[in-house]
């Protein structure tokens, strides 16, 4: 948890910004010192704010705040290292939301398993008139995970992850199968 730092020096003392005639005045120096004491933590925070926005360097107690910026919540069982990894993965996949790659990376990041994805979309380039469009006219998405122990996978959580990263208009279903079954 963040707190104050005793005797934190100001990186930009106010008295140095004053005209020379005021720098020598004791009252002006005291007033500037008082403001420096108040502003030093603010300036230090602003100077290091970029570190707070990086999941690798943000303080541990700010990980939940940072995760909230991308709509990520933790269930409370993740280690600090795992939470940092999840936030980093969330940031990486933000630009891929709604794509097969984004769904694959989000599911792999949360469950540490590579999903199999079947979907209705497609694209094609053709110079021939009348070429049939690829994919299905009816949108669908199926996300399959193969696990060694089905009791270790929370299917509701898998469904929620897929719901959060898939295109809003595409219905989906999840399928969980047991390895070797």
Number of C-alpha atoms within 10 A of each C-alpha: 6 7 6 7 9 8 8 14 15 18 13 12 17 18 20 12 11 14 9 10 7 14 16 12 11 10 11 15 18 12 12 19 17 12 15 21 16 13 19 19 19 12 15 14 13 12 11 11 12 11 14 18 17 16 22 16 12 17 14 16 11 15 22 15 15 19 21 13 12 12 11 17 16 13 5 7 8 11 9 12 11 13 22 22 16 21 26 16 17 21 17 14 20 13 10 17 18 19 15 20 13 20 24 20 23 27 21 15 19 16 16 10 14 15 20 13 15 13 15 14 17 9 7 9 8 9 6 7 6 7 10 9 13 12 13 11 9 9 13 15 19 16 21 16 22 18 15 12 10 14 8 8 15 10 15 10 12 20 16 10 17 23 17 16 21 19 16 10 9 15 13 18 12 15 14 15 13 11 11 7 6
